[in-house]
Every structure is written in structure tokens, then in C-alpha cells.
Amino acid sequence: MARNPHYTQIWQTVCAIPAGKVASYGQIADLAGLPGRARLVGKSLGVAPKEMNLPWFRVLRSSGQLAFAAGSEQALNQAGLLQEENVVVLRNRVKLAEFQWKPTLDEMLWKLKH
């Protein structure tokens, strides 16, 4: 399977999300220089090499909702990983006003390389 050339940009951006913070698929796409490509972000997370240890669980829907259906094994796993980082998950949702990553100019210049 041929790998999309944008995956590396997306993965680097996801790796820059600090522990205890979350970002939306659209936000990751924008920060990776791929505006409007939120679905590509989701697809790239699904094919990321396991050895990369990508913090995929920090990426949520734009509403703050977890990526998986409430009560599913995947949602429980994502919620558990977020809670280990002190991110509050209530009713399968995270309050973005409180936990959304807002990268500083330094982070944008030095951590987010394209």
C-alpha cells in the first residue's frame, strides 16, 4: 500500500500535542499545513506504525467528543488514556475550553516542522 506523503506531517503534529491537552482533527490538519483535511488526519492515525507510539488518543472530534462510540472498547481505552493525563472525560466528551491545545508561537515555529 502506498503511503500518503502528508502522513508524516500529521504524525509530527500529533506528537507535538502536550500531555494533558487535546486537539481536534481539523486543528491538526490546519497546524500540519493541510487545511480542510480532517478526514486525512483520522485515516493517518489508523495506519500509524505501532512503534511510533503516537498519542492518537489526544485527537478528538471538533465538538470535543471522543473518536469512538460511547461505551465501545476503543472509547473506553481513549478515555482511560486521557484520564491518565488528567484530562476530564464526561459522557464521552472533553471540554475543549479547558483542555484544547493552543500552541504558542515558539511551538508553532520549532515543534511543527513541515
C-alpha positions as CSV (number, residue, x, y, z in Angstrom):
1,M,0.0,0.0,0.0
2,A,1.4,3.4,-1.0
3,R,1.6,5.8,2.0
4,N,0.2,9.3,1.7
5,P,3.1,11.8,1.7
6,H,1.2,14.0,4.2
7,Y,1.1,11.4,6.9
8,T,4.5,12.3,8.3
9,Q,3.4,16.0,8.7
10,I,0.3,14.9,10.5
11,W,2.1,12.4,12.8
12,Q,4.7,15.1,13.7
13,T,1.9,17.5,14.6
14,V,0.1,14.9,16.7
15,C,3.4,14.2,18.5
16,A,3.6,17.9,19.4
17,I,0.4,17.8,21.4
18,P,1.5,18.1,25.1
19,A,0.3,15.6,27.7
20,G,-2.9,16.8,29.3
21,K,-4.1,18.6,26.2
22,V,-6.2,17.6,23.2
23,A,-6.7,18.8,19.6
24,S,-9.4,18.3,17.0
25,Y,-8.9,16.5,13.7
26,G,-9.4,19.8,11.9
27,Q,-6.9,21.7,14.2
28,I,-4.3,19.0,13.5
29,A,-4.9,19.3,9.8
30,D,-4.6,23.1,9.9
31,L,-1.4,23.0,12.0
32,A,0.1,20.4,9.7
33,G,-0.4,22.8,6.8
34,L,-3.3,20.7,5.4
35,P,-6.5,22.9,6.0
36,G,-9.7,21.1,5.3
37,R,-8.1,17.6,5.6
38,A,-9.5,16.5,8.9
39,R,-10.5,13.1,7.5
40,L,-7.0,12.5,6.3
41,V,-5.8,13.1,9.9
42,G,-8.2,10.3,11.0
43,K,-7.0,8.0,8.3
44,S,-3.4,8.6,9.1
45,L,-3.8,7.9,12.8
46,G,-5.3,4.5,11.8
47,V,-2.3,3.5,9.8
48,A,0.5,4.9,12.0
49,P,3.2,2.4,12.8
50,K,2.7,1.0,16.4
51,E,6.4,1.6,17.2
52,M,5.8,5.3,16.7
53,N,3.8,5.4,20.0
54,L,1.7,8.2,18.5
55,P,-0.5,9.9,21.2
56,W,-3.5,9.3,18.9
57,F,-5.9,9.5,21.9
58,R,-5.3,13.2,22.2
59,V,-7.2,13.8,18.9
60,L,-10.9,14.4,19.2
61,R,-13.9,15.5,17.1
62,S,-14.4,19.3,16.8
63,S,-17.1,19.1,19.4
64,G,-14.7,17.6,22.0
65,Q,-16.3,14.2,21.5
66,L,-14.1,11.1,21.6
67,A,-13.3,9.5,18.3
68,F,-15.3,6.3,19.1
69,A,-18.9,5.4,20.0
70,A,-19.7,5.8,23.7
71,G,-19.2,2.6,25.6
72,S,-17.2,0.9,22.9
73,E,-13.9,-0.7,23.9
74,Q,-12.0,1.9,21.8
75,A,-13.8,4.8,23.5
76,L,-13.1,3.3,27.0
77,N,-9.4,2.9,26.0
78,Q,-9.2,6.5,24.7
79,A,-11.0,7.9,27.8
80,G,-8.7,5.9,30.1
81,L,-5.5,7.2,28.3
82,L,-6.8,10.8,28.5
83,Q,-7.7,10.4,32.2
84,E,-4.2,9.2,33.0
85,E,-3.1,12.6,31.8
86,N,-5.7,14.3,34.0
87,V,-8.0,15.2,31.1
88,V,-11.6,15.1,32.3
89,V,-13.8,12.9,30.1
90,L,-17.6,13.2,30.8
91,R,-20.2,11.5,28.7
92,N,-17.7,10.6,26.0
93,R,-16.6,14.3,25.7
94,V,-13.8,16.6,26.7
95,K,-14.4,20.3,27.5
96,L,-12.3,21.9,24.7
97,A,-12.4,25.3,26.5
98,E,-10.4,23.7,29.3
99,F,-8.2,21.1,27.6
100,Q,-7.7,22.2,24.0
101,W,-4.1,22.6,22.9
102,K,-3.3,26.2,22.0
103,P,0.2,26.1,20.7
104,T,2.4,29.1,21.4
105,L,4.4,30.8,18.6
106,D,7.5,29.0,19.8
107,E,5.8,25.6,19.5
108,M,4.5,26.6,16.0
109,L,7.9,27.7,14.8
110,W,10.1,25.0,16.4
111,K,8.0,21.9,17.0
112,L,5.7,21.9,13.9
113,K,8.1,21.3,11.0
114,H,6.8,20.9,7.5
